[in-house]
């Protein structure tokens, strides 16, 4: 039995930011896929699932104008890219710490692209 989960507009904006960050950090450089490469469908499903789980816990703390950046910061923080929630003045100190801990609890993710 299969299920389809639809995200709402706010969640979709968060997911879009997350995917944008993946392409920013994982494509276009030497030994990386081209910037127009497609994400593996299973990996994309995992991305959406992780984003929705993060949103379930934290979306109520984010304003509409923070959603895309928060999606980017989720990817950057969980993967230790040297910037992310902890490095932003956008959320306030207590929320930056909350979002950083939540991101780190997800562990690292490794982008997979179609070959």
C-alpha positions, -999 to +999 in steps of 0.1 A: +000+000+000+015+034-010+009+067+005+011+102-009+020+130+014+014+166+003+032+195+019+015+228+026+027+261+011+050+269+041+065+234+041+070+235+004+090+268+007+112+252+034+118+221+012+126+243-017+153+261+003+167+227+015+169+214-021+185+247-032+212+243-006+219+207-017+225+220-053+246+248-040+270+226-019+269+194-039+271+203-076+291+222-101+326+218-086+353+194-097+344+158-090+307+168-084+277+163-106+267+191-129+244+218-115+215+205-136+218+169-124+187+152-110+185+140-075+179+103-070+142+098-064+147+078-032+171+104-018+146+132-028+119+113-008+142+111+022+149+149+019+112+156+019+106+133+048+134+149+068+121+184+060+086+175+070+098+160+102+118+191+110+089+213+101+066+193+123+088+202+153+098+237+144+077+254+117+056+272+143+087+292+153+095+304+118+080+334+101+070+333+064+100+353+054+124+328+070+112+296+054+136+293+024+166+304+045+156+279+072+155+251+047+189+261+035+202+263+071+188+229+079+209+213+051+240+234+060+238+228+098+231+190+097+260+185+074+285+208+092+291+232+063+305+259+086+274+280+085+237+275+092+213+282+120+240+288+146+256+314+124+226+335+116+211+366+133+178+359+116+163+336+142+174+350+176+199+333+198+175+309+216+158+297+183+192+294+166+203+270+193+170+251+191+172+247+153+209+238+155+202+210+180+172+198+160+193+197+128+222+179+144+198+153+157+189+143+121+226+135+115+244+140+082+229+134+049+248+126+017+233+138-016+227+111-042+221+121-079+209+100-108+237+087-129 
